[in-house]
Amino acid sequence: MWGVRELVHAAARRARTAAATLAVTTRADKDAALHAMADALVAGTASIVAANDVDVRLAREAGTGENVVDRLRLDADRVAAFAQGLRDVAALPDPVGEVVRGSTLPNGLRMQQVRVPMGVIGMIYEGRPNVTADAAAICLKAGSAVLLRGSSSAARSNAAIIEIMREALAATGLPVDAIQQVPADDRSSATHLMQARGLVDLVIPRGGAGLIQAVVEQSTVPVIETGVGNCHVYVDADADLDMALDIVLNAKTHRTSVCNAAESLLVHQAVADTFVPRVVAALHEAGVTVHGDATFVGAHHDVVPATDDDYAAEYLSLDISARVVASIDEAVEHIRRFSSGHTEAIVTSSLASSTRFTTGVDSAAVMVNASTRFTDGGELGFGAEIGISTQKLHARGPMGLTEMTTTTFVVTGDGHVR
């Protein structure tokens, strides 16, 4: 009997074979496969939701928090949403073959830098079965095979989704091993995946800080780090306070369990007397616990005094840290100290303030007069995203098709020698 390492490596070898086929597959064939997969997912909604019901029940029996259960839970609408994500990816231009740059050199050589598939991509992720479909779609369209290692908590949901997609893929004539599930019932499978250097070209972790850090530290395969989201909303002295209130409430309460939800609120002291009582009352009514400085504590009896741990927290719950700042520079300094580098937002009518903010903070995405919830591949027109990178190499921010490719230099001569 094979051990876990042999099973993972065998899957990776099958993926490499599939990737070689995908690398030369036309856009029309890839798009047809994506539409077939989307239709099959919708048709298989009942079986997906039934499998998910078991995962959700077991998660609740294990005492899993409701914010995590929310990430795990699927219903017909959520299945339809990620199926539509596959269609959205099919509608996007194919990045493979795109010429990034090119020129004719003085010696007559013709140089082109061309986008090519990454090869084999390993996804290691927690909860969120929708990631299974999103990752498969993006990797397929970008010409790469994907090895999906979800969490054991979503094993049944993921298996149902992957089985349906593979059956649809087979029906279109593309290699089914372009999409494979790595067993999640043994923790070592993740380790073997991230250390399969030479078989796997890239690993992307998507989940909590612990998972991401473990992959970054243990992987021998190159990693794109998707970070946690301690996202800030800063209400400037020149903010429209009605707009600011709407943005804060949306960023915090629209969906608390996602990485682009706001976790921290900063308010300029010039508008604090007016805005702090309003925002605290609105957040309290929405069920949000505010962890604030002295000004916020004085605004409502339910405000909890904030600590540095609060300012650094990714709550993923109905909690938010809050502080009054004396200037935009103090706001930027606070964000640079505590932010995870994901998304920051400023509410202001001042061009000078928005420019100072967007150039001063050091994050993957910066919103001006818009909710942090827009840091999302779908919202930004990328179709489904594979994750949001908070690192600075190769990919940063929402990662769509382009970020799942690499490049090759094609140099054409006419008997040139050096």
C-alpha positions, -999 to 999 in steps of 0.1 A, spaced: 0 0 0 12 35 -8 18 60 19 5 96 19 37 109 3 35 85 -26 -2 93 -31 5 131 -33 35 126 -56 15 103 -79 -12 129 -81 14 156 -89 29 135 -117 -6 130 -132 -11 167 -129 21 174 -148 9 153 -176 -24 170 -177 -7 204 -175 13 197 -207 -20 191 -225 -36 223 -210 -6 244 -220 -15 239 -257 -53 238 -253 -72 265 -272 -92 292 -254 -124 279 -271 -118 244 -256 -110 257 -221 -141 280 -222 -163 252 -233 -150 231 -204 -157 259 -179 -192 263 -191 -198 225 -189 -184 225 -154 -207 255 -144 -238 238 -158 -229 205 -140 -224 223 -107 -258 239 -109 -274 205 -119 -256 189 -90 -266 215 -64 -287 190 -44 -258 166 -40 -234 194 -31 -257 209 -5 -264 175 10 -226 168 14 -222 203 28 -250 198 53 -230 169 68 -198 191 70 -218 219 87 -234 196 112 -201 180 122 -185 214 124 -212 227 148 -210 195 169 -173 201 172 -180 236 186 -168 255 156 -177 292 158 -205 305 136 -183 329 117 -162 299 106 -194 278 99 -206 307 77 -175 303 55 -182 266 53 -219 267 46 -233 263 11 -268 267 -2 -283 269 -37 -276 306 -40 -239 301 -31 -235 272 -55 -251 292 -82 -227 321 -74 -195 301 -78 -209 284 -108 -215 318 -123 -179 326 -114 -168 298 -138 -188 314 -165 -173 348 -157 -138 333 -160 -147 318 -194 -157 353 -206 -123 368 -197 -95 370 -222 -70 341 -222 -37 354 -207 -17 325 -222 1 337 -253 -2 374 -244 29 394 -253 39 414 -222 66 433 -241 86 429 -273 111 447 -295 136 442 -322 171 446 -308 198 466 -326 214 434 -338 182 422 -354 171 397 -328 133 398 -322 125 395 -285 91 388 -270 81 381 -234 51 359 -235 27 347 -208 27 309 -203 10 286 -178 25 281 -144 23 243 -147 11 226 -115 -4 247 -87 -11 234 -52 -39 250 -33 -39 245 5 -70 261 21 -94 261 50 -132 260 50 -148 278 21 -157 251 -5 -163 279 -30 -125 281 -32 -125 246 -48 -145 258 -78 -128 292 -80 -93 278 -80 -101 250 -105 -116 275 -129 -88 300 -127 -60 274 -130 -78 257 -159 -83 290 -179 -46 299 -172 -35 266 -186 -24 249 -153 -34 218 -134 -44 222 -98 -40 200 -67 -67 210 -42 -60 203 -6 -89 217 14 -95 213 51 -110 181 66 -140 202 78 -150 207 42 -139 173 28 -173 161 18 -183 194 2 -150 196 -17 -152 160 -29 -187 165 -43 -177 197 -61 -145 181 -75 -163 149 -87 -188 170 -106 -162 192 -122 -140 162 -132 -170 144 -148 -178 176 -168 -141 180 -178 -140 144 -191 -171 150 -212 -153 178 -230 -123 157 -238 -98 176 -215 -77 156 -190 -96 150 -158 -63 151 -138 -62 188 -144 -83 190 -113 -75 166 -84 -82 165 -47 -54 158 -22 -67 139 8 -74 160 38 -78 132 64 -40 132 70 -23 164 80 9 152 63 -7 154 29 -3 192 30 33 189 40 40 165 11 23 188 -13 42 219 -3 75 200 -4 70 183 -38 96 206 -54 101 196 -90 66 182 -93 46 212 -81 55 247 -94 36 269 -70 17 266 -37 -9 291 -26 -22 289 10 -56 304 17 -69 305 53 -60 317 87 -27 332 99 -15 298 113 -20 280 80 -4 307 60 26 309 83 31 271 83 31 269 45 55 299 42 79 284 67 77 247 56 73 248 19 102 241 -5 79 249 -34 76 286 -42 47 302 -23 24 331 -30 13 343 4 -23 352 9 -25 372 41 -49 379 68 -70 410 67 -67 436 94 -84 462 72 -89 498 82 -114 525 75 -101 561 81 -127 589 83 -109 621 74 -115 657 86 -131 664 52 -153 633 50 -189 633 42 -201 618 74 -232 602 60 -211 585 34 -186 575 61 -213 559 82 -226 538 53 -190 527 44 -181 517 79 -213 497 84 -209 480 51 -172 472 55 -178 458 90 -212 441 89 -218 430 53 -200 398 59 -178 395 90 -161 362 82 -142 374 51 -107 389 49 -118 421 33 -141 430 62 -131 461 82 -115 453 115 -103 488 126 -118 523 124 -99 556 127 -116 589 130 -100 624 126 -104 644 158 -119 673 138 -150 653 132 -149 630 163 -174 649 184 -200 645 157 -191 612 141 -180 590 170 -214 590 188 -232 583 155 -210 555 144 -209 539 178 -247 539 180 -251 525 145 -225 498 152 -242 489 185 -275 486 168 -259 463 142 -246 441 170 -210 451 167 -188 453 198 -165 484 196 -130 481 212 -120 517 214 -99 544 229 -110 569 256 -132 589 232 -150 559 220 -154 545 255 -169 578 265 -195 576 237 -213 544 248 -213 523 279 -208 491 259 -176 501 243 -146 480 255 -113 497 262 -89 488 233 -54 473 236 -27 469 211 -39 433 206 -72 447 196 -57 471 171 -37 442 156 -66 417 155 -84 402 125 -116 395 144 -137 379 117 -167 386 139 -190 414 150 -161 433 166 -141 463 156 -112 483 171 -115 521 170 -94 552 177 -94 589 172 -63 603 155 -50 639 154 -40 639 118 -39 619 86 -2 613 92 -11 597 126 -37 576 108 -11 564 83 14 557 111 -12 536 130 -21 516 98 15 510 90 21 497 125 -10 474 128 -22 466 93 -17 432 77 -12 449 44 -45 438 29 -69 467 23 -73 502 38 -100 528 30 -102 565 34 -134 586 34 -127 621 23 -136 649 -1 -100 662 -1 -78 653 -30 -47 661 -10 -58 638 18 -67 609 -6 -33 613 -23 -14 614 11 -33 583 22 -30 562 -10 8 569 -12 14 566 25 -2 533 35 16 501 23 -12 477 15 -23 456 -15 -54 476 -20 -65 511 -10 -101 524 -13 -111 560 -16 -147 566 -6 -155 529 -10 -159 499 12 -130 475 19 -154 448 7 -145 457 -29 -111 440 -26 -123 410 -45 -115 396 -79 -151 394 -89 -159 429 -78 -128 443 -97 -137 425 -129 -113 396 -127 -139 369 -126 -134 345 -97 -102 350 -77 -79 325 -63 -70 346 -33 -57 380 -22 -20 383 -20 -4 406 6 31 400 -5 50 421 -29 66 397 -53 49 386 -86 13 390 -74 -3 415 -50 -39 420 -43 -67 399 -58 -51 372 -79 -69 364 -111 -59 348 -144 -28 369 -150 -13 362 -116 -15 325 -123 8 327 -153 46 331 -156 65 343 -187 89 329 -213 113 350 -234 110 340 -270 140 353 -290 140 348 -328 171 353 -349 184 346 -383 215 326 -377 227 350 -350 257 340 -330 274 359 -302 
